[in-house]
Amino acid sequence: MTRGSVSRKDLRLASVQEKEETYKLIDGLTELGVTVSIKEHESGFPAVTVDCGEIHILTDILSLEEWQAKQKKAE
């Protein structure tokens, strides 16, 4: 999906493994100080856009929140 000059990888129907690998990459970038931006997608809930460095994705907030909860539990 394209918005302006940014091409986004659509993860909404991707496997849990693919989503989690991408979320892990984004988490690693944020630990290095790269800013992350999460915004509601124009299609509405639960779709969100996530931008972090060179990673630009379209995903669902529910799987993202589930992954974050797993990470907090693991700590």
Biotite code that builds the C-alpha atoms (Angstrom):
import biotite.structure as struc

atoms = struc.array([
    struc.Atom([0.000, 0.000, 0.000], chain_id="A", res_id=1, res_name="MET", atom_name="CA", element="C"),
    struc.Atom([1.342, 3.426, -0.856], chain_id="A", res_id=2, res_name="THR", atom_name="CA", element="C"),
    struc.Atom([0.851, 6.728, 0.862], chain_id="A", res_id=3, res_name="ARG", atom_name="CA", element="C"),
    struc.Atom([2.807, 9.589, -0.637], chain_id="A", res_id=4, res_name="GLY", atom_name="CA", element="C"),
    struc.Atom([6.257, 8.264, -1.413], chain_id="A", res_id=5, res_name="SER", atom_name="CA", element="C"),
    struc.Atom([6.178, 5.642, 1.362], chain_id="A", res_id=6, res_name="VAL", atom_name="CA", element="C"),
    struc.Atom([5.490, 2.061, 0.357], chain_id="A", res_id=7, res_name="SER", atom_name="CA", element="C"),
    struc.Atom([4.019, 0.019, 3.189], chain_id="A", res_id=8, res_name="ARG", atom_name="CA", element="C"),
    struc.Atom([4.182, -3.722, 3.630], chain_id="A", res_id=9, res_name="LYS", atom_name="CA", element="C"),
    struc.Atom([0.695, -5.005, 4.479], chain_id="A", res_id=10, res_name="ASP", atom_name="CA", element="C"),
    struc.Atom([0.947, -7.458, 7.385], chain_id="A", res_id=11, res_name="LEU", atom_name="CA", element="C"),
    struc.Atom([-2.745, -7.658, 8.248], chain_id="A", res_id=12, res_name="ARG", atom_name="CA", element="C"),
    struc.Atom([-3.121, -11.138, 6.760], chain_id="A", res_id=13, res_name="LEU", atom_name="CA", element="C"),
    struc.Atom([0.467, -12.256, 7.397], chain_id="A", res_id=14, res_name="ALA", atom_name="CA", element="C"),
    struc.Atom([1.320, -15.136, 9.714], chain_id="A", res_id=15, res_name="SER", atom_name="CA", element="C"),
    struc.Atom([1.823, -14.484, 13.411], chain_id="A", res_id=16, res_name="VAL", atom_name="CA", element="C"),
    struc.Atom([5.492, -15.396, 12.930], chain_id="A", res_id=17, res_name="GLN", atom_name="CA", element="C"),
    struc.Atom([6.006, -12.806, 10.181], chain_id="A", res_id=18, res_name="GLU", atom_name="CA", element="C"),
    struc.Atom([4.255, -10.113, 12.218], chain_id="A", res_id=19, res_name="LYS", atom_name="CA", element="C"),
    struc.Atom([6.290, -10.909, 15.327], chain_id="A", res_id=20, res_name="GLU", atom_name="CA", element="C"),
    struc.Atom([9.586, -10.871, 13.408], chain_id="A", res_id=21, res_name="GLU", atom_name="CA", element="C"),
    struc.Atom([8.729, -7.419, 12.058], chain_id="A", res_id=22, res_name="THR", atom_name="CA", element="C"),
    struc.Atom([7.631, -6.146, 15.472], chain_id="A", res_id=23, res_name="TYR", atom_name="CA", element="C"),
    struc.Atom([10.909, -7.444, 16.935], chain_id="A", res_id=24, res_name="LYS", atom_name="CA", element="C"),
    struc.Atom([12.909, -5.527, 14.298], chain_id="A", res_id=25, res_name="LEU", atom_name="CA", element="C"),
    struc.Atom([10.985, -2.354, 15.130], chain_id="A", res_id=26, res_name="ILE", atom_name="CA", element="C"),
    struc.Atom([11.558, -2.930, 18.856], chain_id="A", res_id=27, res_name="ASP", atom_name="CA", element="C"),
    struc.Atom([15.290, -3.263, 18.242], chain_id="A", res_id=28, res_name="GLY", atom_name="CA", element="C"),
    struc.Atom([15.354, -0.016, 16.281], chain_id="A", res_id=29, res_name="LEU", atom_name="CA", element="C"),
    struc.Atom([13.521, 1.844, 19.034], chain_id="A", res_id=30, res_name="THR", atom_name="CA", element="C"),
    struc.Atom([16.093, 0.565, 21.541], chain_id="A", res_id=31, res_name="GLU", atom_name="CA", element="C"),
    struc.Atom([18.722, 2.198, 19.308], chain_id="A", res_id=32, res_name="LEU", atom_name="CA", element="C"),
    struc.Atom([16.838, 5.494, 19.514], chain_id="A", res_id=33, res_name="GLY", atom_name="CA", element="C"),
    struc.Atom([14.958, 5.367, 16.214], chain_id="A", res_id=34, res_name="VAL", atom_name="CA", element="C"),
    struc.Atom([11.575, 7.068, 16.500], chain_id="A", res_id=35, res_name="THR", atom_name="CA", element="C"),
    struc.Atom([8.465, 4.998, 15.909], chain_id="A", res_id=36, res_name="VAL", atom_name="CA", element="C"),
    struc.Atom([5.161, 6.434, 14.727], chain_id="A", res_id=37, res_name="SER", atom_name="CA", element="C"),
    struc.Atom([1.875, 4.519, 15.007], chain_id="A", res_id=38, res_name="ILE", atom_name="CA", element="C"),
    struc.Atom([-1.246, 6.020, 13.444], chain_id="A", res_id=39, res_name="LYS", atom_name="CA", element="C"),
    struc.Atom([-4.748, 4.806, 12.728], chain_id="A", res_id=40, res_name="GLU", atom_name="CA", element="C"),
    struc.Atom([-5.074, 3.839, 9.073], chain_id="A", res_id=41, res_name="HIS", atom_name="CA", element="C"),
    struc.Atom([-7.702, 5.583, 6.964], chain_id="A", res_id=42, res_name="GLU", atom_name="CA", element="C"),
    struc.Atom([-9.614, 2.280, 6.717], chain_id="A", res_id=43, res_name="SER", atom_name="CA", element="C"),
    struc.Atom([-10.287, 2.481, 10.460], chain_id="A", res_id=44, res_name="GLY", atom_name="CA", element="C"),
    struc.Atom([-9.970, 0.205, 13.473], chain_id="A", res_id=45, res_name="PHE", atom_name="CA", element="C"),
    struc.Atom([-8.066, -2.050, 13.908], chain_id="A", res_id=46, res_name="PRO", atom_name="CA", element="C"),
    struc.Atom([-5.716, -1.086, 11.047], chain_id="A", res_id=47, res_name="ALA", atom_name="CA", element="C"),
    struc.Atom([-2.682, 1.052, 11.910], chain_id="A", res_id=48, res_name="VAL", atom_name="CA", element="C"),
    struc.Atom([0.376, 2.280, 10.079], chain_id="A", res_id=49, res_name="THR", atom_name="CA", element="C"),
    struc.Atom([3.742, 1.903, 11.764], chain_id="A", res_id=50, res_name="VAL", atom_name="CA", element="C"),
    struc.Atom([6.832, 3.795, 10.637], chain_id="A", res_id=51, res_name="ASP", atom_name="CA", element="C"),
    struc.Atom([10.254, 3.231, 12.168], chain_id="A", res_id=52, res_name="CYS", atom_name="CA", element="C"),
    struc.Atom([13.392, 4.070, 10.242], chain_id="A", res_id=53, res_name="GLY", atom_name="CA", element="C"),
    struc.Atom([13.165, 2.260, 6.903], chain_id="A", res_id=54, res_name="GLU", atom_name="CA", element="C"),
    struc.Atom([10.339, -0.004, 8.090], chain_id="A", res_id=55, res_name="ILE", atom_name="CA", element="C"),
    struc.Atom([6.862, 1.061, 6.969], chain_id="A", res_id=56, res_name="HIS", atom_name="CA", element="C"),
    struc.Atom([4.027, -1.371, 7.623], chain_id="A", res_id=57, res_name="ILE", atom_name="CA", element="C"),
    struc.Atom([0.269, -1.628, 7.714], chain_id="A", res_id=58, res_name="LEU", atom_name="CA", element="C"),
    struc.Atom([-0.862, -3.986, 10.463], chain_id="A", res_id=59, res_name="THR", atom_name="CA", element="C"),
    struc.Atom([-3.575, -4.491, 13.016], chain_id="A", res_id=60, res_name="ASP", atom_name="CA", element="C"),
    struc.Atom([-3.318, -2.944, 16.468], chain_id="A", res_id=61, res_name="ILE", atom_name="CA", element="C"),
    struc.Atom([-4.668, -6.105, 18.110], chain_id="A", res_id=62, res_name="LEU", atom_name="CA", element="C"),
    struc.Atom([-1.720, -8.304, 17.093], chain_id="A", res_id=63, res_name="SER", atom_name="CA", element="C"),
    struc.Atom([0.706, -5.501, 17.927], chain_id="A", res_id=64, res_name="LEU", atom_name="CA", element="C"),
    struc.Atom([-0.750, -5.113, 21.426], chain_id="A", res_id=65, res_name="GLU", atom_name="CA", element="C"),
    struc.Atom([-0.722, -8.896, 21.912], chain_id="A", res_id=66, res_name="GLU", atom_name="CA", element="C"),
    struc.Atom([2.967, -9.022, 20.960], chain_id="A", res_id=67, res_name="TRP", atom_name="CA", element="C"),
    struc.Atom([3.778, -6.152, 23.351], chain_id="A", res_id=68, res_name="GLN", atom_name="CA", element="C"),
    struc.Atom([1.941, -7.936, 26.186], chain_id="A", res_id=69, res_name="ALA", atom_name="CA", element="C"),
    struc.Atom([3.990, -11.100, 25.535], chain_id="A", res_id=70, res_name="LYS", atom_name="CA", element="C"),
    struc.Atom([7.200, -9.068, 25.668], chain_id="A", res_id=71, res_name="GLN", atom_name="CA", element="C"),
    struc.Atom([6.284, -7.461, 28.994], chain_id="A", res_id=72, res_name="LYS", atom_name="CA", element="C"),
    struc.Atom([5.359, -10.867, 30.418], chain_id="A", res_id=73, res_name="LYS", atom_name="CA", element="C"),
    struc.Atom([8.731, -12.295, 29.303], chain_id="A", res_id=74, res_name="ALA", atom_name="CA", element="C"),
    struc.Atom([10.623, -9.513, 31.144], chain_id="A", res_id=75, res_name="GLU", atom_name="CA", element="C"),
])
